């Protein structure tokens, strides 16, 4: 919290004010002193409670938000990892973070974090089983086909475990936001109750005639009402996710200065939580490596497009793109060159003149997908071929020798009515992609057609 730039003044407690009033009218002072003492104790109790309980609770919530953000990043990393040693390291980090929630005695966070750790363990196990299947030598093509289906099933189970982990992380973030709102409401209620007691007290003080009453009212306005009103306004600003404002002058009453400092600190922590939630939301929608939309965002977008009341002619096209021989890129040049290749292809997808509403996303591994609205089959083929040529023209730096050249296979499918469901059109595009790879790679194939675009030279 930034320190107040105004000159520091000597502060008074309400008990000192009561002793000063005692020098005036004895009868009036006894009543005012009793009220002041009770009000002081209430303010002190609230200030101490805020300092000893609320602020540590806020700091704990901030730490938990950072842990959740880190867990989310690690879960995505283990889902995308291709190396067993890396998966093991990430799994140990996830387990350590999950165990850290036990110190906060929050049963919900402890339970969900343990579930996330178990899902991460499941992902790593399924990935290892898939690698074992891929590395096993099979005696016949039919056995290879069975192993390929088994690998696909393991990948599907790993994706489901990943999605469950992300849902648990989202639930943990939602609870933290709710807890922060409860803390803000409690502080606001305490301040408002104090303001109510103060108003009753000043009604009694108003009966004192003359200049003494006027002096008391002026003092109350500047040294009590103004700081408390500013505190309430700051709480309202916190509720609207706006930055808090510091007082131009430090309150004369030390307890009110303590409350003002606590609210300003809470406002800054609340702003940090809001930014953290925004970051988590961004991570949930984008692929961290390429910056494209992730698979979940793509599936939501495609479902929204296909469930509109009517799909205007010419239709909605799906292009599935797979980098050819990508495993050999990682094996030959290393994963850094592989990441550069993925980013380069993603840059091509974002620079293509699609001439239509579209969404480009990373589907998983070295696969990408593009959704094109108001796009005919002929237009989709033309753009897929343009994309294939653009990938073929890329020069990727390897850092160890000549530039790396890539090729891509593309499968195209078009939906022209609301009867087409997302899984169906994705399956058609995937089958077309499989045909393109089967026909020698580096070509474009169209779903439900016997011919494709010729292979590039």
N, C-alpha and C positions, 0 to 999 in steps of 0.2 A: 504494500500500500504506500502511495506517495505521501510524503509528509506535507502538512499544511504550510504554505509559503508565508502566511501572515505571522507577524511577531507573536511570540508565545506570551500569553498573559497569565497572571496568577489566577488559579481556579479555586472556587469555593464549594463546600459541600452544603447540602440543605440544612444540616444541623447547625452550621455556622450562621446561616441566614436566620434560623429560628432563634438563636441566641441574640442576634442583633434586634429582632423584633421584640424580644423580652424587655429591652430597655424602654420601650414605648408604653403602651397601655397594657397593664399586667393581665387583666382579664382576657383581652383579645389575644395577647401573646400566648397564653396557656392553650387556647383552642388552636391557634395557628401552629404552635410548636408540636402539639399532638398529631395534627394532620401531616405536618412536614416530616415528622419522624417515621410515621407509617409509610408515607409515600417514598421517603428515602430508602427505607428497608426494601420496599418492593423494587425500586429501581436497581438497588445494589444486587438484589437476588437475581433479577433478570439479567443484569450485566454479567454477573459471575457465571450464571448458567450459560449465557451465550459464549463467554470466553472459555469455560471449562468443558462444555458439552457440545454446543452447536458448531463452533469453529472446528474442533477436532473431527466432528462428524463430517463436516464439509470437506476437510482435507482428506479424510478417509475415502469419501466418495470420489474425489479427484484422482486419488491413487488407483482406486478400483477402475475408473474410466480408462486410465492409461493402461492398466493391466488387460482390460477387455480389448482395447485397441491392439495391444501387442499380441494377445491370443488370436484375434482375428487375422492378423498378418501372418502368424506362424501356421495357422490352419490352412490358409491359402498356399503358403510355401510348401507345406508337406503334401498338399493335394497336387501341386505342380511339380514337385521334386521328382527326379529321375534316378537318383543315386541312393542306395540303401544306407550308406554311411551318413549322408546328409539327412535322410529321413529319421535316422536314429537320433542324431543331434537335435533336430527340431522337436522330436517327440519328447526328449528329456527336458527341453526348455518349456514345452507346453505343460508337462507334468509338474515342473517346479512352480510355474505361474499358478496352476490350478491349486496346488497345496497352499500357496500364499493367501488365498481367500479365507482359509480356515482361521486365520488370526483375527479376522473382523467379526466373527460370530454371526455371520449372515447366512442362515441356513439355505436360502434360495440360491445365493451366489455360489456357495460351496457345492450344492448339489449340481447346479448347471455347469460349473467349471469342471467338476469331475466327469460329467457326461461328455463335455467337449474333449477332455483328455482321452476318454474311452473311444470316442469317435475317431480322434487322431490316430490312436493305436490301431483301430480297425482299418483306416485308410492305408497306413503303412503296411499292415499285414496283407491286405488285398493287392496292393501294388507289388509286393514281393512275390505273391503267388502268381500274379500276371507275368512278371519277369521270368519266373521259373518256367511257366508254360511256354513263353516265347523262346527261351533258350534251350528247351528240350528238343532233342533230335527225334523226328517222327519217321516211321518206316514207309508211309504211304501218303498220297495227296488227301485221301479221305480223312486220315488222322490229323493232318494239318488243318483241314477245315474244321474238325471238331475242336481242336485246340484254339483256333481263331475265335470260335463262338464262345469257348470257355473264357478266353481273355476279355472278350467284349462284355460277358456277364460280370466278370470281376471288376472291370472298369465301371460298369453301371452301378454295382454295389458300392464301390468307392465314392462315386458321385453322390449317391444317396446318403452315405455317411457324412460326406462334406456338407451337403445341404442341411442335414439335421444339426450339425455343429454350428453352422451359420445361424440357424433359427434360434438355437440356445443362446448364442452370443447376442443376437438382436433382443431376445427377452431380457438378458442381463442388463443391456444398455437401457431398455425401457424402464426397468425397475429403478435403476440409478436416477433417471430423470424424474420419476415419480417421487423418490425419496427427497430429492432436492426441492421439489415443489412443496412437499410437506414441511420441510425445515423453514422455507420462506414464509409459509402460511402461519407457522407457529410464532416466528419472530414478529410478523405483522400483527397477530392477535395480541401478543404481549404488549407491544408498543401502543396499540389502540386502547387496551384496557388501562394502561398507565395514563393515557390522554384523558380517558373518562374520569378517573379519579382526580386528575388535575382540574378538570372543568368544574367538578362539584366543589372542590376546595376554593377555587377562585370566586364562585358564587357567594360563598360565605365571606370572603374577603371584601367583596363589593359593598357590604353594608357599612364598612368603616368609612365615615365621612371625611371630606376634605382632601387636602393635599396628600396625606398619607396614603389614602386609597388610590389616588391617581398615580403616585410614585410606585406603588406595588403593581398596578396594572401595567405601567410602562416597563418595569423590570421583568414582569412575567412575559410580556410580549417578546422582548429581545432575548431573554436568557432561558426561557422555558418553551414557549409556544413555537418560536422560530426553529430551534433545533429539532423538536419533536415532529413538527410539520415537515421539515426537510427530510427527516428519517422516514416518515410515512411515504412521502413522494418518491424517495429513493427505492423503497420496497415496491411501490407501484411500477417504477421504471424497470426494476429487476423482473417483475412479472411480465412486462412487455419486451424483454430481452434488449433493453436499452442500457447504455453505460450510466453508472451512478455519478452524481455530482458531489463534489466536496464543498463544505461550507466556506464562505469567504472569511469568517472569523471563527476561531475555536470557541466552543460553548464555554460559558463561565462555570457551569456546573460540571464537575469532573465526571460524574456518572453519565451525564448526557454525552460528554465527549467520548467516553468509552463506548457507548452504544453507537454513536456516529461512526467511530473507527471500525466497530465490528460489522456494521451494515456495509460500509464501503469495502471492507475485506470480503464480505460475503458476495457482494455484487461482482467483484473481480473474479472470484472463484466460480460464480454462476455463469459469467461470460466465458470462462475457460471451458466449463462443461458444455455450453452451447456449441462452441467451436469444435470440441471433441466429438459431439454427436453429429455435427455436419461432416467431419472427416470420416466417421464410421459409415455414414450414409453414402458418401462418395466411394468408399472402398467396397461397399456392397453392390454398387452399380457398374464399376469399371474394372477392367483387367489391369492389375498394377504394373505389368511389364510394358504392354503396348499402348495403354491409355484408351483402347477401344472399349466398347461395351462388353460386359462379360456374358456368359451363356444364359444366366438367369434373366438379365435385362433383355437379351435377344428373344427368349421364349415369351416373355411378357409382351414385348412389342409385337411379335408375330401373332400372338393370340388376340391382341387388341385389334390389329388390322383385319384379321380374318373373321372377327365376330361383329363387324360393323353391319348395319342394316342391309347394305348392298355394296358389293365390290364393283366399282366403276370400271368400264372397259378401258384398257385392254386386260388388266388383271394385276396380280401380285406375283413377282418372280423371286425365287430363292436361288442363290448361288453358293455352293459349298466348295471351298478352295482348300487343297491340301498341298503342302510343300513336298516335292518329290525327294525321296531318299534323305529325309531330314535326320534320321538316326545316324547315317554315315557322316553328316556334317558335325554332329556332336562328337562322334567317335574319332574323327580325323582332326578337327580343328579346335575342339573343346566347346564347353557350354557357353563361354563368352561369345564366341563366333555364332553359336546357335541363337543366342538371345539377340545379337545384332541382326541376324537374318529375320527373326520374327518381327522385330521393330521395323526393319526396312519394308517388309511386306505390308505391315500395318500402315506405314506411311503411304504406300501405293494406294491402299484402299481408301484412305482419307483424301487423296489428291485426284481420284478419278472423277471426270465430269459426268456424274450419273444422270443429270437432267431429270431428276425425279426425287420425290421424297424417299429417303433410304435410311438404313441403319447398317453399319458395319460392326461386326463383333468377332471376338476370339471365341471359337467354339470349344477349344480344348487342345492342348499340345500344339501341334503344328497345323491344326485345322482352323479355318476362318469361315465366316458366313456373312452374306450380304442379303438384306431384304430390300427389294425395289418395288415401290408402289407405282400404279399406273404404268406398267411396263408390259409390253407384249413379248411373246416368245422370241420373235425376230430381234427386238431390241435387246433382250436379255442375252441372246447368243452373241450379238455384236459386242456388247459391253464385256461379256466373259472373255471373248477372244482378245479384246483390247487389254484386259487385265492380265491374261496369260502372257501376252507379249511384253507388257510392262515389267512383270516379274522376271522374265527371261533376260531383260536388258539390265537388271540390277548388277552392281559390282559391290560386293561385301568385303570390307577389310577383315583379314584374318589375324593380322599382327605378326604372322610368322612367315609370310611369303606372298605369292600372287593373290589377286582378288578372287573371291569365291563367287561362282555363278550359280544361280538357282533356276529351277523350272517348277511349274505348278500344274496340277491337274484340277479341272473344274467340272462340277456337276450342276446342271441347271434343271429347275422344275418351276412350273407356273400354275398358280391357283386362279381360277376364273369365277368361282362362285362361293357363297358362304357355306356350302356343303363340305368344302375342303377343310379338314381339321389340321391343326399344326403338326401333330405326329405324322399324318399321312404325307403332307408335302415335304416335310423334312426327310422322311424315309425315301421318297422318290428322288429327291436331290442327292441323298447319300448313295442310292443305288446307281445313279448316273455317275457320281464321282468314282464309285468302285469300278464301273465299266471303263471310265477314262484311265484309271490306273492299270486295269487289266489289259487295255489296248496299247500299252507302252508308255503311259504317262505323258505329260506335257501336251495335253489336248483337252478339248471341251466336249462333253457329252450331254445329251438332253434326255430327260426322263421320258419314257413311253415312245421314243423314236428309235428306229433301227440304225440311223446314221448319225454321225457327229461331225463336228468341225475338224478339218484335217489337222494332223500333227504339225507343229511348227518345225521349221528347218533349223 
